Amino acid sequence: MFLAGHRGLVGSALLKALAAKGEYQVLTRTRQELDLTDETTVGCFLQNERPDWVILAAAKVGGIMANKSHPADFIATNLAIQQSAIMGAFRAGVPNFAFLSSSCVYPKITPQPIPETALLTGSLEPTNSAYAIAKLAGMELCNALSIQHGVNYFSVVPPNVYGPRDNFDPQGSHVLASLMRKFHEALPDGPVECWGTGTPRREFLPSDLLASGILHLMSLPRVSGHVNVGTGRSITIRELAETMQRITGHRGEIIWNTDFPDGFPEKTMDVLRMTELGWRAEFDFETSLREAYGWFCEHRAGARTS
Ligand SMILES: NC(=O)c1ccc[n+]([C@@H]2O[C@H](COP(=O)([O-])OP(=O)(O)OC[C@H]3O[C@@H](n4cnc5c(N)ncnc54)[C@H](OP(=O)(O)O)[C@@H]3O)[C@@H](O)[C@H]2O)c1
């Protein structure tokens, strides 16, 4: 099996889970060893190795500000990575493929919780539409190859993910990692500025549970289309900030800067399909967040913070 993106937030959790399971011989390559945007080189690599599985956990990933300021980079890089990996795997005869998509592929305004059938039923959230369109293209390519050629190529749709090896760079991080860093670095009684109104609802899944969900899907004989792998529960960004405040011991004021966009008003996924497939995310959010904060404190010097 080839795990692409093994040094990232999701990929490193998958690497750990795959090692613990011990059923797969896992091939990995760093970006320096194999640039996944290079279709020819990736094609040759997959032809030579002929893995039985490819998991694509490599992508250009970022939070609301990175997506807003560099939309062309997000769509072009992700389309190139997906074209290389998905078509390279198919041409090399790889029978199974798990593609990491994201809940941002769903419409901005849609019934909550969001079922898999909500895909392409409305307009995307403009702040990350370039990234979402690349993800939609990858999902459609996997689906089309499965329909036309009978391969087992499917897409996993996670909510916001957090855990070890997250990105804490203020320019590129997602909301949870960004707040963790802000509260950690604030003076105990000083103010912390948070972006937006604090009212949007978001769903958060620890990376080790996402890896467990993906391994569960891989253990099934076949998966069609795309599957939401989440908790089905969400909290407001304000609740997230207050939880982060408790965890970090911060006692100062939280200031909401409404000059920054909120993004989706709510993103909570319907996890009925995954439940029916035999997997649920059981965990305590605050305990898991404390563990993630423990990792950040311990590894801060080596973490992605700039
Ligand atoms: N993070 C989330 O909250 C979240 C939520 C939903 C879905 N997802 C999806 O999960 C997947 C993984 O996300 P993540 O958060 O784990 O991202 P991440 O931490 O930024 O990791 C991405 C990985 O991709 C690698 N990569 C990027 N461009 C590459 C290239 N051209 N060639 C080779 N490797 C390349 C990176 O390598 P380097 O280590 O060399 O940079 C890194 O290891 C993505 O598809 C994302 O859409 C993530």
The ligand as a MOL file (V3000), in Angstrom:
LIG
                    3D

  0  0  0     0  0            999 V3000
M  V30 BEGIN CTAB
M  V30 COUNTS 48 52 0 0 0
M  V30 BEGIN ATOM
M  V30 1 N -6.8450 19.1280 8.3480 0
M  V30 2 C -8.1730 19.0510 8.2980 0
M  V30 3 O -8.8880 19.6020 9.1500 0
M  V30 4 C -8.8370 18.2790 7.1800 0
M  V30 5 C -10.2420 18.2650 7.1680 0
M  V30 6 C -10.8890 17.5740 6.1450 0
M  V30 7 C -10.1470 16.9460 5.1670 0
M  V30 8 N -8.7930 16.9720 5.2110 0 CHG=1
M  V30 9 C -8.0820 16.3250 4.1050 0
M  V30 10 O -7.1250 15.4230 4.5870 0
M  V30 11 C -5.9910 15.4090 3.7100 0
M  V30 12 C -4.7280 15.6280 4.5230 0
M  V30 13 O -4.8380 16.9020 5.1880 0
M  V30 14 P -3.8440 17.2900 6.3650 0
M  V30 15 O -4.5710 18.2280 7.2420 0
M  V30 16 O -3.2050 16.0770 6.9140 0 CHG=-1
M  V30 17 O -2.7720 18.1410 5.5690 0
M  V30 18 P -1.2610 18.4210 5.9700 0
M  V30 19 O -1.0660 18.2160 7.4150 0
M  V30 20 O -0.9160 19.7420 5.3890 0
M  V30 21 O -0.4840 17.2740 5.2050 0
M  V30 22 C -0.4730 17.2390 3.8190 0
M  V30 23 C 0.6340 16.3340 3.3750 0
M  V30 24 O 0.6840 16.3890 1.9480 0
M  V30 25 C 2.0230 16.4730 1.5490 0
M  V30 26 N 2.1240 17.1340 0.2510 0
M  V30 27 C 1.5670 18.3130 -0.1180 0
M  V30 28 N 1.9100 18.6060 -1.3840 0
M  V30 29 C 2.6830 17.5780 -1.8170 0
M  V30 30 C 3.3520 17.2980 -3.0290 0
M  V30 31 N 3.2950 18.1350 -4.0730 0
M  V30 32 N 4.0670 16.1560 -3.1250 0
M  V30 33 C 4.1430 15.3080 -2.0790 0
M  V30 34 N 3.5410 15.5090 -0.8990 0
M  V30 35 C 2.8280 16.6380 -0.7660 0
M  V30 36 C 2.6900 17.2910 2.6260 0
M  V30 37 O 4.0650 17.0580 2.5660 0
M  V30 38 P 5.1210 17.9600 3.3940 0
M  V30 39 O 5.1310 17.2940 4.7510 0
M  V30 40 O 6.3710 17.8190 2.6570 0
M  V30 41 O 4.5610 19.3620 3.3860 0
M  V30 42 C 2.0140 16.7300 3.8720 0
M  V30 43 O 2.6730 15.5850 4.3360 0
M  V30 44 C -6.2480 16.4940 2.6670 0
M  V30 45 O -6.7330 15.9230 1.4830 0
M  V30 46 C -7.3260 17.3380 3.2800 0
M  V30 47 O -8.1730 17.9050 2.3230 0
M  V30 48 C -8.1110 17.6270 6.1900 0
M  V30 END ATOM
M  V30 BEGIN BOND
M  V30 1 1 1 2
M  V30 2 2 2 3
M  V30 3 1 2 4
M  V30 4 1 4 5
M  V30 5 2 4 48
M  V30 6 2 5 6
M  V30 7 1 6 7
M  V30 8 2 7 8
M  V30 9 1 8 9
M  V30 10 1 8 48
M  V30 11 1 9 10
M  V30 12 1 9 46
M  V30 13 1 10 11
M  V30 14 1 11 12
M  V30 15 1 11 44
M  V30 16 1 12 13
M  V30 17 1 13 14
M  V30 18 2 14 15
M  V30 19 1 14 16
M  V30 20 1 14 17
M  V30 21 1 17 18
M  V30 22 2 18 19
M  V30 23 1 18 20
M  V30 24 1 18 21
M  V30 25 1 21 22
M  V30 26 1 22 23
M  V30 27 1 23 24
M  V30 28 1 23 42
M  V30 29 1 24 25
M  V30 30 1 25 26
M  V30 31 1 25 36
M  V30 32 1 26 27
M  V30 33 1 26 35
M  V30 34 2 27 28
M  V30 35 1 28 29
M  V30 36 1 29 30
M  V30 37 2 29 35
M  V30 38 1 30 31
M  V30 39 2 30 32
M  V30 40 1 32 33
M  V30 41 2 33 34
M  V30 42 1 34 35
M  V30 43 1 36 37
M  V30 44 1 36 42
M  V30 45 1 37 38
M  V30 46 2 38 39
M  V30 47 1 38 40
M  V30 48 1 38 41
M  V30 49 1 42 43
M  V30 50 1 44 45
M  V30 51 1 44 46
M  V30 52 1 46 47
M  V30 END BOND
M  V30 END CTAB
M  END
